[in-house]
Amino acid sequence: MLDVTQALTEIRARVRPLEPTVTPLSPDVLGRVLATDVLADTDSPPFAKSLRDGYAVRAADCVPPQAVLAVVAEIAAGAVPTQPIHPGECVRIFTGAPLPEGADAVVMQENTQPLDGERVQITDPTVRPGQWVFPRGAEMRAGEVVLPAGTVITPVTLGVLASIGMTRVSLYDEPRVSIIATGNELVEAGGKLQPGQIYNSNGPLLTALATQAGGRVENLGIAPDNPADIRLLIEEEFDFADVLLLAGGVSVGKFDLVPGILEELGVAIHFRQVRMKPGKPLLFGTKDQTLVFGLPGNPVSVFVCFELFVRPTLRVLAGHTEPGPRTLMLPLAQALAETNDRPTYHPAKLEMGERGYSVRPLPWRGAPDLRGLQPADALLVLPPGEIRWDCGQLVQVVLV
């Protein structure tokens, strides 16, 4: 039986980013990853521009106390200067407008006093070259890498791309994810429960998790515990899915049919169990380009296995350079005493205090207790054996 680190190593050895595609830019690509460097084709800004409303001046002309200059022109944002300024001259200028030739500073209008006859007195006592000027190329130079490959598309990223005139970029593709829940006991929400049946929470849970992780998701519904039905649903997905997620039917009981069916379909199974709790009966296999995860049937086990193994896999496929899981050390918000036979991932909640974040374990009744998981934004990693931890002790957590 593998431990969590060994299982992650087995998975990552078989996962590569998907092929990139040139994609039109829109809010639909938020969260996707650049596959190539993006270069600036021009300087930005393409000219030195004013950062304030005021007057474009030669700093050498603004020596107090009697710095009076002739106003020879006016430049608004979007206009082009038509003449240089000479000693003793200035230009009325507005925020964003290009500086005229000869000007090396801007004086805010609050630091001036208009006089008769198109003249202005400069009352700023310390005008320096470069004052309130955004130089040409200050943001980026032509040919410079503006956004390197691996950059995640955010609203700001879209703004930067628009600022250099980009309408299409090369992005790693979104992983295609197919989801099947198995079990005679399952009924879709909205259906009528018969004795011995429960509603299917794993399908909607995995659909939401995989969508949140950047996948293009197809929820195929419920496969009853019948080899022909399970086989039919599974075999159709190998031509479509980058990742196939199966919930339930992967342990060693009479009705745990999934491993045998996968092997019949030519799936190479790389492991079937991981030393962890919840989530021990975890299967990972591959067939052609499809990565197959057989997840346990209990919903908290599904969630923990997704966060530890499936989400990082989807992130690698989507081109992320830091796929996770995201872990850190935090102080405990309360004392904790437990005994576990395997490394345990206990639902927990981050709390912000005067000294920063701490982590508090949540009340939780085990793998079937999905409601107890709902407030969690972390998993507290508990080692096997007996633990007696004091409040404030540093512990490892996985962010979810």
N, C-alpha and C positions, 0 to 999 in steps of 0.2 A: 504494500500500500504506500502510495506517494504522500509526502507532506505537501503543504500548499506551495512552497517555493519550488519544489521539484515539478509539481503539476504545471505551474506557470511556465517553467523552463521548457517542458514538453510541448506546451501549446505554442509558445512564441517561436520555437524552432520551425514551426510550420505555417507561420503567418507572415505575409508580406503586404505592403500597401497595394491597393487596387490600381488599375491603369487610370491615369488622369484623362480628363476630357476638357476641351475648351468650352467654357460655359458663359452665357450672358450674365452680366452682373445685375442683381436685383436682391431685395430682402430675402428671397427664397434660398440664397446660398449662405445665409448666416450660419456659422458653426462649421462650415467646410474649410478645407485646408489647401493653401497654395502649393502647387506641385513644382513650380519653377520660380526663380527670382523675378521680381518686377523692377524694371529700370526706369528712371526718369528720362524722358526724351528732350526735356528743356530745363533750364534753370527755373526754380520757383522760390520767390517770385521772379518773373522774367525781367523785372526792373526794380530799382530802389524805390520804395514807396513810403508814404507818410503814415505814421501811426496815430496821428492826432489832427484835428482841425486846427489850423493856425497859419503860419507863414514859413515857406521854405527860404532859408537864408544861407549866407556864407558865415560860418561861426566867427571868422576873423573880423567881420563887420559889426559884431554885436558887443563891443566893449562898452561897459557902463561908464559914466552915467548918461551920456548923450548919444545913444545909438538910435539914430533916426534914419529909416530906409525908405526909398521910393518903391511903391507897389507898382510893378510893371505888367502884371498879368494875373490871371486866376485859373487854377487847374482843379477840376472836379474828378472824382473817381470815374474811370472809363475814358477820360480825355487824354490827349497826348500833348506834352509840352511843345510849343512852337518856337520858343526862343530861349537862349541861355540867360542867366542872370550875371551881371557884372558887379564889381565893387560898388557898394552903396545901394544895391537893389535887392528886392525880395519879391516873392510871388505868393499871393493868397492861395492856400492849398487846403484840401479836405482829406479826411481819412481814406486811405487806400489809393490815393492819386499818385502817379509817378513824379519823382523829383525832377526838376529841370536841370539841364547841364549847368554846372557851376555851383549848385547848392550842395551843402554837406551836412545840414542840420535842419530841424523843424522846431519852431518856437510855438508853444500852445497859445491859442488866442487869448487865454486868461492872463498870459504874461506879456500882453501888448496893449498899447493905447493908440487907437486910430487918431490921426491928425488931419487937418484940412489939406487939400491938394494932393490926394492919393499918396499920402505918406503914413508911416506907422512908427511909433516909438517902441523899442524893445525894452521891456522892464525886467526881463529875466536876467539876473546878475551873473549867471554862469552858463552861458551857451557853449556847448562842447561839440566838436565834430561827431557825427553819428547820432546825436540826440534825437529821439523819436523818429528814427529812420529804420526801416526794415530793409537790410541790404539785398541786392540782387543775389539769388542763390542761397540765401540764409537758411531756407528750409531744406532745399535739396539742389544738387548740381546735375546737369545733363550727364547721363551715363552712370549715375550713382545707383546702387541697389537701394530702392526705397522700401521694399517689403521682401524679405528673403523667403525662399521656399520653406514650408513648414508653418508659415503664419496662419493663424486661425482667423477666418473672416468674422469681423465684428462690425457694428455700425460705424465706428471710427475708421476701420479698414476700408469700408465702402466709400467713406468720405475722402480718404486719401487717394484711392484709386480714381474716383471722379475728378479729384483736383489735378490729376495728371492726364486726364482725358481718356482713361481706360473704359471700355465698354464690355470686354470679354477677357477672361483670364483662364489659365490652365489650373483646374482643381482636381484633387483626388475624388474619385467617384464615391457615392454613398453605398455602404454595404447593403445588399439585399438580404433580408432576414425573413425566414418562414417559421411560423410557430404552430405547434400541434400540442394540445393537451390530451392525455390518454386516461381512460378509466370509465368503466360502466357506471360508476357512481356519480358522474358529472352531468350537470344540466346547465345550459346557458341561462344567464340572468334573464328574467322575464318568463321562463318556463315554469312548469308546475312540478314541484318536488314530490316524488314518490317515496315511500318508506325506504330508508337506507341511502338516499341520494343527497348530494350537496351541490351548491352552485359552483360553477367553474370560475375561480378567481385567478388561477395561474395564467390563463390565456390573456385576459385584460391586463394583468400585472406585467407580464412579459412584453406585451404589445406596447405598453406605455414606456417601460424601461428601455426597450430597443429603439423606440422612436426618439426618446430623450437623448439616447446615445448617438444619434445621427443616422440610424438605419432607415431604409425604405422597407416597411414592414407589411407582411401579409399574414393575418391571423387565419389559419385554416380550420379553426374550430376544434371539435372533440372527436377523437378516434376511440371507439369502444374497444374493450379488451378482446379483440378478434384479430387474429393474424392477417387475414385477407384485407380487412379495413385499414389496419395500421400500415401494412405494406403498400397498399394503393396510394395512400396519402403521402407516404415518405418518398417512394420512388419517383413520383412526378416532380419532386423539388430539386433533384440533383442537376437538372438542366437550367434551373433558375436561380437557386439560392446560393449566396456566398456563405451564409450561416444558417443552419437548420437547428432550431431549438425544440426539443421534445421534453415535456414536463410529465413525469410519472412513468411507471413501468420499467425502471432501469435497475431495480435492486435484484434480489435473488429469489423472490417468491414465485409461486405458481403462475401468477398473472403478470409477472414482470417479463413481458414478451419482447420489449424493444431491442435489447442487445442481440438476441438471436436473429431477429429480422434484419437488423443492420448488417450483421455479418453475411447473411444470405444475399443481401443486395450489394456486397462487395465493399463495404465500409471497413477500412483498417482501423481497428480500435486500439488506441494507444494507452489508455488506462480506464479503469472502471470504478475506482474508489480513491478517496482522498482522506487523509487523516485530519479530520476537522469536524466541528459540530456547530450548527447544523450543516448537513450537506454531504455526509460521507458517501452515499451512492451517486457519485458524479462520473459520467462517462464522457470521454472525448475521443472522437474519431475523425477520419478524413476520407473523402472519396472525390477524386479529381480535384476540382477547385472548391468543393464544398467542405466547410468545417462543421462538424456535427457535435452538438452538446446534448447529452441526455441528462436532464436535471431531475432531482428528487421530486416527489409529489407534494410534500408539505410546502405551503407558500413561503414561509420564512426561509426555508432551505433554498427555494428557488431564488429569492431575493439575494441571499448571501452569496450563492454561487454565481449569480449574474454579476454582482459587484466585484467579486474577486477575480473572475475568469472571463466572463463574456464581455463585459464593458471594455476591459483593456484590449480584448481581441478586436472588437468593433473599432476602437480608436486606432489601432495599428492599421487595419484595413483602410480606414479613412485618412491615413497620412499623418496622424498626430505623432510627434516625436517624444512625448511624455505620456504614455498610455495609462499609467497607473498600475495597480491601485495606489491611491494617494494616502500615505501614512504619515503620522507625526506623533511625537510624545507630548502628552498633556498631563497636568496634575489631576488626580481624582477629586471630585467635589464632595465625596463622602467615603467613609470606610467601607471596605468590601471583604466579605468572607465567602468563599465558594470552593467546591470540590468538583472537578471535571475529569472524565477519563480521556478526553482528547482536547487539543487546542480548540477554544470556543470563541465564537464571534457573537458577542452579546450586544443587543441593541442599546444604544446610548444617546444622550443628548448633550450637545455643547452648550456651555453657559458662559456668558461674559461677565466678569467681575472687575474690581478695581485693579487687580494685578494681571488681567488678561483672561484668556479662555481656560476653562477647566472642563472636565467631562463627567457626566453623572449617568450611571447605569439605570436603565428603565426597568420597571416591573415587567416581567416577561415569563410566560408559561411554556416556552419551548417552541419547537418548529411549526406547530399548527397555529400559533397565536399571532395572526397577521394584524389584528387590532393593536396588540401591544407594540408592534413594530412601527405603527403609523407615525408617532412623533419623532422617530429617530432620524438624526442626521450624521450618525457615526456608528461604527461597530467597535466595541471595546474588545481588544484581543486578550483573552485569558489563557494562560498556559495550562497544560494538564497537571493534575494533582491538586493538592490542597493549597489554597492561597489565603493569606490574612494581610490585607493591604490597608494602610492607614490613609486617612484623608490627607491629600496633598502629595501622595506618592506619584511619581511620574510613571505613566502607563502608555502603551502603544494603542493608537486608535486608527481605524480606517475611515476616511471621510466618504460619505455616501450622499 
